[in-house]
């Protein structure tokens, strides 16, 4: 189980850095200066993300993390939760911090997705991990309300 999680984490971390670079280049290529170009820019990001999701399923299969599709979809769901929860964190100006954060969040999502979709752990543990990830959203909301005193 640990080897499966490690392989998924490495593949997803690499894909996370690739996603970050691709989205950054696409966003710069669109050159969005006003609200009129927001829809095409977001559309490009969605297309890149969906293509990467499909590619991640194949990449996970290649490193013997099966079923790759289930792991990729579970990781994508966890990344959505991480993104929503991450909105409560302060932003930083460093692009190096952005790329490290992207790689780390993709790696954690991949490892947890490999755990949740694997057969080595008991059902209760897998459900507990999935619920703990989902609990990040209300925890981040509570932290945001507390820190920013809205």
C-alpha positions in Angstrom: 0.0 0.0 0.0 2.8 2.5 0.8 4.5 1.8 -2.5 1.3 2.5 -4.3 0.7 5.7 -2.4 4.3 6.8 -3.0 4.1 6.1 -6.8 0.8 8.0 -7.0 2.3 10.9 -5.0 5.3 11.2 -7.3 3.2 11.0 -10.5 0.7 13.5 -9.2 3.3 15.9 -7.9 5.0 16.0 -11.4 1.6 16.5 -13.0 0.8 19.3 -10.5 3.9 21.2 -11.5 3.1 20.6 -15.2 -0.5 21.8 -14.6 0.8 24.9 -12.8 3.2 25.7 -15.7 0.6 25.0 -18.4 -2.0 27.2 -16.7 0.5 30.0 -16.1 1.5 29.9 -19.8 -2.0 29.8 -21.0 -3.1 32.6 -18.8 -0.2 34.7 -20.0 -1.0 33.8 -23.6 -4.6 34.9 -23.3 -3.4 38.2 -21.8 -6.5 38.8 -19.8 -6.6 42.5 -18.9 -10.4 43.0 -18.6 -13.5 41.0 -17.7 -14.3 40.3 -21.4 -11.6 37.7 -21.7 -12.3 36.0 -18.4 -14.6 33.3 -20.0 -12.0 32.2 -22.6 -9.2 32.2 -20.1 -11.2 30.1 -17.6 -12.2 27.8 -20.5 -8.6 27.2 -21.4 -7.8 26.4 -17.7 -10.7 23.9 -17.7 -9.6 22.3 -20.9 -6.0 21.9 -19.6 -7.3 20.5 -16.3 -9.5 17.9 -18.0 -6.7 16.9 -20.4 -4.4 16.5 -17.4 -7.1 14.4 -15.6 -7.2 12.1 -18.5 -3.5 12.0 -18.8 -3.1 11.3 -15.1 -5.2 8.2 -15.3 -2.9 6.9 -18.0 0.2 7.9 -16.1 -1.0 6.2 -12.9 -1.7 3.0 -14.8 1.8 3.1 -16.2 3.3 3.1 -12.7 1.0 0.3 -11.6 -1.5 2.3 -9.6 -4.7 0.7 -10.6 -7.4 1.5 -11.4 -5.9 4.7 -12.7 -9.3 6.3 -13.6 -10.7 5.9 -10.1 -7.5 7.2 -8.5 -7.4 10.2 -10.9 -11.0 11.1 -10.2 -10.6 10.8 -6.5 -7.4 12.9 -6.6 -9.3 15.5 -8.7 -12.1 15.6 -6.1 -9.5 16.1 -3.3 -7.8 18.8 -5.2 -11.1 20.7 -5.5 -11.5 20.4 -1.7 -7.9 21.6 -1.2 -8.5 24.5 -3.5 -11.7 25.6 -1.7 -10.0 25.2 1.7 -6.9 27.0 0.4 -9.0 30.1 -0.2 -8.8 30.9 3.5 -5.0 31.0 3.4 -3.1 34.2 2.8 -1.6 34.6 -0.7 2.1 35.0 -1.4 4.0 36.8 -4.1 6.6 34.2 -4.8 6.1 32.0 -7.9 8.4 29.4 -6.3 5.9 29.1 -3.4 3.1 28.6 -6.0 4.9 25.8 -7.8 5.9 24.1 -4.6 2.3 24.4 -3.3 0.9 23.0 -6.5 3.3 20.1 -6.5 2.7 19.4 -2.8 -1.1 19.6 -3.0 -1.2 17.3 -6.1 1.2 14.9 -4.3 -1.0 14.7 -1.2 -4.1 14.4 -3.2 -2.6 11.5 -5.2 -1.3 9.7 -2.2 -4.7 10.0 -0.4 -6.6 9.0 -3.5 -4.4 5.9 -3.9 -5.2 5.1 -0.2 -8.9 5.7 -0.5 -9.3 3.7 -3.7 -7.0 0.9 -2.6 -7.9 -2.5 -1.1 -5.2 -2.7 1.5 -7.0 -0.5 4.0 -10.2 -1.2 5.8 -13.4 0.4 4.7 -13.7 2.5 7.9 -10.2 3.9 7.5 -10.9 4.9 3.9 -14.2 6.5 4.8 -12.4 8.3 7.7 -9.8 9.7 5.4 -12.4 10.9 2.9 -14.4 12.5 5.6 -11.3 14.2 7.0 -10.5 15.7 3.6 -14.1 16.9 3.3 -13.9 18.4 6.8 -11.2 20.8 5.5 -13.9 23.0 4.0 -15.8 23.9 7.2 -12.5 24.1 9.1 -11.1 26.5 6.5 -14.3 28.5 6.7 -14.2 28.7 10.4 -10.5 29.7 10.4 -11.2 32.4 7.8 -14.1 33.8 9.8 -11.9 33.8 12.9 -8.8 35.3 11.3 -10.4 37.9 9.2 -13.2 38.7 11.7 -16.0 39.0 9.1 
